[in-house]
Amino acid sequence: MSRPEADRRRYEVDPQVKIEWEVLRAKLRQRRISLGLTQAEVSEAMGRSRDFVAVLENQNSSPNVLTLIPWVAALGGTVEPKW
């Protein structure tokens, strides 16, 4: 049984959001590398597995804010809203 159209649309992501996420993913990966940190070190700071960080850096998925905040914090940054 397939999902109703309204349900399918709920899971679609705006193409611009996908582009912005790819830019953010690349910046966070580059930040980790420039700090000389391994994925294992970042994952330990986040309290997650190294595989989890690898997925964040390399797969086409976008984390929720409860994942993004510790990821950024593990890299020495903060997340602030744009109001």
C-alpha positions in Angstrom: 0.0 0.0 0.0 1.5 3.3 -1.0 1.4 6.5 1.0 -1.2 9.2 0.2 0.1 12.1 -1.9 0.0 14.5 1.2 2.2 12.0 3.1 4.7 11.8 0.3 5.0 15.6 0.0 5.7 15.9 3.7 9.0 13.9 3.2 10.1 15.9 0.1 12.9 18.4 0.6 13.0 21.7 -1.2 15.9 21.6 -3.7 17.4 24.8 -2.2 17.4 23.2 1.2 19.3 20.2 -0.2 21.9 22.5 -1.7 22.3 24.5 1.6 22.6 21.2 3.5 25.4 20.0 1.1 27.3 23.2 1.6 26.9 22.9 5.4 28.0 19.3 5.3 31.1 20.2 3.3 32.0 23.0 5.7 31.6 20.8 8.8 33.8 18.1 7.3 36.4 20.7 6.2 36.3 22.2 9.7 36.9 18.7 11.3 39.9 18.1 8.9 41.4 21.6 9.5 41.2 21.0 13.3 43.1 17.7 12.8 40.2 15.7 14.2 39.2 12.2 13.2 35.6 11.1 12.8 36.2 8.9 15.9 37.2 12.0 17.9 34.2 14.0 16.8 31.8 11.0 17.4 33.2 10.6 20.9 32.6 14.3 21.7 29.0 13.9 20.3 28.4 10.7 22.2 27.7 8.8 19.0 29.4 6.2 16.9 32.1 6.9 14.3 29.7 5.4 11.7 27.1 8.0 12.7 29.6 10.8 11.9 30.6 9.1 8.6 26.9 9.0 7.6 26.5 12.7 8.5 29.5 13.7 6.4 29.0 11.4 3.4 25.3 10.6 2.9 22.5 12.6 1.4 20.5 13.0 4.6 19.9 16.1 6.7 20.2 15.9 10.5 17.6 17.5 12.8 18.7 20.2 15.2 19.3 17.8 18.0 22.0 16.2 15.9 23.3 19.4 14.4 24.0 21.2 17.6 26.3 18.5 19.2 28.0 18.1 15.8 28.8 21.8 15.6 29.8 21.9 19.3 32.2 19.0 18.8 33.9 21.2 16.2 34.1 24.2 18.5 31.2 26.1 17.1 27.7 27.2 18.2 24.3 27.2 16.4 22.4 30.4 16.6 18.9 31.0 15.0 18.5 33.6 12.2 15.5 35.5 13.4 
